[in-house]
Amino acid sequence: MKNFFLRTLTAIGIVVVQVLCTYFSPFSLAGLFMLFTALAVNEFIKIVSLKGEVEVSRPLVVVGSCYLFFAFWINSLTHNESLILFIPYLAFLLYLYIKELYCEHENPIANLGIIVLSQFYVVLPLSLINVLAFTQFDCYSASAKFFAIPLSMYIFIWINDTGAYLSGVTFGKHKLFPRISPKKSWEGSIGGALLTTASAFAVAHIFPFMSVWQWIGMSLVVVVFGTFGDLTESMIKRHLGIKDSGHILPGHGGILDRLDSMLLAIPAVIIYLLALSL
């Protein structure tokens, strides 16, 4: 009961902070996700280093990762007129590769692999929140506020998680991916998808710059790729033999445990909006 109360308080706190920072201004949205980026990539490097096979400088990777986020933010705000900002990040990657030639690490291939994976799995998706928020896609009107798409994505993820949990507890019998996540069921996934699709009607009413069917399509994209994001992190944790990615969030584990669905949902939603804009 105590753990449930702690989880609930933590979840409410995270939701409030995330919603307020996203809604308040482009600066608070970017600041929140840059913090997420720093914490998440640090956590990722930390857990993959547990078995002693990886020797990577976490502070260095965190700094480079935050710079990539910054470059995406400025570039999105200036409508892709600041591509030169990505040059230092490319130099940073080049330095990390050359560094492995001189460091006498036991497994340089693993080091480089983890660095690349951390950027593509954690940093790039979180940096793309800037594209999602500050890019004007052709599929919707210019009246759309910067916070509308990110907030809608949060709503779909949270409702899907809640619906999947309640449906799974009540009706769950058939395992979705027993090898990776034994607690997830087909019944839970279907229940979460139905509830999320239903919520798209409410979101379409709140943000009418897209049609109901476009919002329903986005909700399904978030359901599918949010679930895959969750399963991907579960696969990583199962391979490493850990339950949580960290302990920064009381009752919830690490920051990656909280952001796992977004890591695939963000790029998938961008692809969806680009497809609608063709």
Residue pairs with C-beta under 8 A, 6 or more apart in sequence:
3 251
6 250
6 251
7 250
7 251
7 252
8 251
9 250
9 251
10 249
10 250
10 251
10 252
11 251
11 252
14 249
14 252
14 258
15 154
15 158
17 32
18 32
18 154
19 151
19 154
20 28
21 28
21 29
21 31
21 32
22 28
22 29
22 32
22 133
22 147
22 150
22 151
22 154
23 147
23 151
26 77
26 133
26 134
26 146
29 129
29 133
29 146
29 147
29 150
30 69
30 73
30 130
33 69
33 126
33 127
33 129
33 130
34 66
34 69
34 70
34 73
36 126
36 255
36 259
37 65
37 66
37 69
37 122
37 123
37 126
37 127
38 62
38 65
38 66
39 248
39 255
40 122
40 123
40 126
40 255
40 256
40 259
41 61
41 62
41 65
41 118
41 122
41 123
42 58
42 61
42 62
43 245
43 246
43 248
43 254
43 255
43 256
44 118
44 121
44 122
44 245
44 256
45 54
45 56
45 58
45 61
45 114
45 118
46 58
46 246
47 236
47 237
47 240
47 242
47 245
47 246
47 254
47 256
48 54
48 114
48 236
48 240
49 55
49 56
49 114
50 240
50 242
51 240
53 106
53 107
53 110
54 107
54 110
54 111
54 114
55 103
55 105
55 106
55 107
55 111
56 111
56 114
56 115
60 96
61 96
61 115
61 118
64 89
64 92
64 93
64 96
65 118
65 119
65 122
65 123
67 88
67 89
67 92
68 86
68 89
68 119
68 123
68 124
68 127
69 123
69 126
69 127
69 130
70 85
71 82
71 85
71 86
71 88
71 89
71 127
72 127
72 128
72 130
72 131
73 127
73 130
73 134
74 82
74 85
75 81
75 82
75 83
75 85
75 86
75 130
76 130
76 131
76 133
76 134
76 135
77 130
77 134
93 115
93 119
96 112
96 115
97 112
100 108
100 111
100 112
105 111
121 232
121 263
122 256
122 263
124 267
125 262
125 263
125 264
125 266
125 267
126 259
126 262
126 263
126 266
128 266
128 267
128 270
129 150
129 266
131 270
132 149
132 150
132 153
132 266
132 269
132 270
132 273
133 146
133 147
133 149
133 150
134 146
136 142
136 144
137 273
137 274
137 276
137 277
138 276
138 277
139 210
139 214
139 273
139 276
139 277
140 209
140 210
140 214
140 273
141 209
143 209
144 207
144 209
144 210
148 207
148 209
149 269
149 273
152 203
152 207
152 215
152 218
153 218
153 222
153 262
153 265
153 266
153 269
155 199
155 203
156 196
156 199
156 200
156 203
156 218
156 219
156 222
156 223
156 226
157 222
157 226
157 261
157 262
157 265
159 192
159 195
159 196
159 199
160 192
160 193
160 195
160 196
160 222
160 223
160 226
160 227
160 261
161 192
161 226
161 261
162 192
162 195
163 188
163 191
163 192
163 193
163 194
163 195
163 196
164 184
164 188
164 189
164 191
164 192
164 227
165 188
165 192
166 191
167 185
167 187
167 188
167 190
167 191
167 192
167 195
168 183
168 184
168 185
168 187
168 188
168 189
168 191
169 188
170 191
171 185
171 187
171 188
171 191
172 185
172 186
172 187
172 188
173 185
173 187
174 185
174 186
174 187
175 182
175 184
175 185
175 186
176 184
176 185
176 186
176 188
176 189
177 184
177 231
177 234
180 231
180 234
180 235
180 238
181 230
181 231
181 234
184 230
184 231
189 223
189 227
192 223
192 227
193 220
193 223
196 219
196 220
196 222
196 223
197 216
197 219
197 220
197 223
199 219
200 212
200 215
200 216
200 218
200 219
201 212
201 215
201 216
203 215
203 219
204 210
204 211
204 212
204 215
207 215
210 218
214 276
217 272
217 276
218 269
218 272
218 273
221 265
221 268
221 269
221 272
222 261
222 265
222 268
222 269
224 268
225 264
225 265
225 268
225 269
226 261
226 262
226 264
226 265
227 261
228 264
229 260
229 261
229 262
229 263
229 264
229 265
230 260
230 261
232 260
232 263
232 264
233 245
233 256
233 257
233 260
233 263
234 260
237 243
237 244
237 245
243 253
244 252
244 253
244 254
244 257
245 253
245 254
245 255
245 256
245 257
246 253
246 254
246 255
246 256
246 257
247 253
247 254
248 254
248 255
249 255
249 257
249 258
252 258
